[in-house]
Amino acid sequence: MSDYGKPNLLSSSSAPHRVGRQAYLKGSRLTVWWVVKAARQFDGNAQDVANHFERPFAWIKAALNYYRAFPSEIDQAIADAEKTDFKSLQRALPNARLLTLDLNLSEGTR
């Protein structure tokens, strides 16, 4: 049993990443920081977050418990993600190209 409430629901990656080690929901690419960011948008309602991500409630609860144990790690990951812009992304992915779409459709183009 993990310290976060359920056995084997979280894993971490030590693979190179610009923010260092990342905690993930096991068997997915969903990071704990992303769950926490969503939880803030859902006023902390774990069931709403579980519904949003279509994941079991226990997984979301484990991610939020991890955040309670390591808030500075997760807050830093969220801050890093929020300050990422296209130029910094392009440094990591030199072949990335910016695609812009005009979403203001006129009557004649629908």
PyMOL commands that set and color helices and strands:
alter all, ss='L'
color gray80, all
select helices_A, chain A and resi 32-41+46-53+57-69+71-82+86-92+107-109
alter helices_A, ss='H'
color red, helices_A
select strands_A, chain A and resi 10-13+22-25
alter strands_A, ss='S'
color yellow, strands_A
deselect
rebuild
show_as cartoon
